[in-house]
Amino acid sequence: MKSRTDFGVNIFDDLFDQKDILIQWHGFIYFYFSEMYFLLIII
């Protein structure tokens, strides 16, 4: 399993290589909000 950081980097690396960019952005947005919720839980 890849770490969450690797997942985020892969989103940027593959963003312009994938045919379905909407799915890539959906994954990035989900990753971003999951990080925000994670920080809120810590605080």
Residue pairs with C-beta under 8 A, 6 or more apart in sequence:
2 10
4 31
4 34
4 35
7 27
7 31
8 28
8 31
11 24
11 27
11 28
11 31
12 28
14 24
15 21
15 24
15 25
15 28
18 24
